[in-house]
Amino acid sequence: MEVYFADLALYPDELRRLHEIVAGVYEQKIRLAAEAGAEGIFFCEDMGTQNCTAKKVPAKVVRGD
């Protein structure tokens, strides 16, 4: 985690771009799941929190309610 924080300080533009790319991938997956009628979606990534193995996005978020 310390390396990530150091990278944020040393390479803010590169990290911002990386975050945009990752967010874009997740956004695309969420939109496709919503179009397919998904009731929810799991991401098997702890998003850097180190305290869980998956994040569940509620169906309301997937559908845009």
VEXVO-442234 format. One record per residue (C-alpha): x, y, z; residue in three letters. Coordinates in steps of 0.5 Angstrom, whole numbers, plus 500, padded with zeros to 3 digits. Example, Ala and Ser with C-alpha at 12.3 -4.5 7.8 and 13.67 -1.06 7.14 Angstrom:
! residues 2
X	Y	Z	residu
525	491	516	ALA .
527	498	514	SER .
END
This chain:
! residues 65
X	Y	Z	residu
500	500	500	MET .
506	505	501	GLU .
508	504	494	VAL .
501	506	492	TYR .
501	512	496	PHE .
508	514	494	ALA .
506	513	487	ASP .
500	518	488	LEU .
505	523	490	ALA .
510	522	485	LEU .
506	520	479	TYR .
499	523	480	PRO .
498	524	472	ASP .
499	517	471	GLU .
495	514	477	LEU .
489	519	475	ARG .
490	516	468	ARG .
490	509	471	LEU .
484	510	475	HIS .
480	513	469	GLU .
482	506	465	ILE .
480	502	471	VAL .
473	506	472	ALA .
472	505	465	GLY .
472	498	465	VAL .
468	497	471	TYR .
463	502	468	GLU .
462	498	461	GLN .
461	492	465	LYS .
456	495	469	ILE .
452	498	463	ARG .
453	491	460	LEU .
450	487	466	ALA .
444	492	466	ALA .
442	492	459	GLU .
442	484	460	ALA .
437	485	466	GLY .
442	483	471	ALA .
439	484	478	GLU .
446	485	481	GLY .
454	485	480	ILE .
460	483	484	PHE .
467	485	483	PHE .
472	480	485	CYS .
477	485	487	GLU .
478	489	494	ASP .
479	495	491	MET .
485	496	495	GLY .
481	496	502	THR .
485	489	504	GLN .
479	487	508	ASN .
474	484	503	CYS .
474	479	497	THR .
468	482	493	ALA .
464	489	493	LYS .
457	488	491	LYS .
454	493	487	VAL .
446	494	489	PRO .
441	492	483	ALA .
439	500	484	LYS .
446	502	482	VAL .
446	497	476	VAL .
439	499	473	ARG .
440	507	475	GLY .
434	507	479	ASP .
END
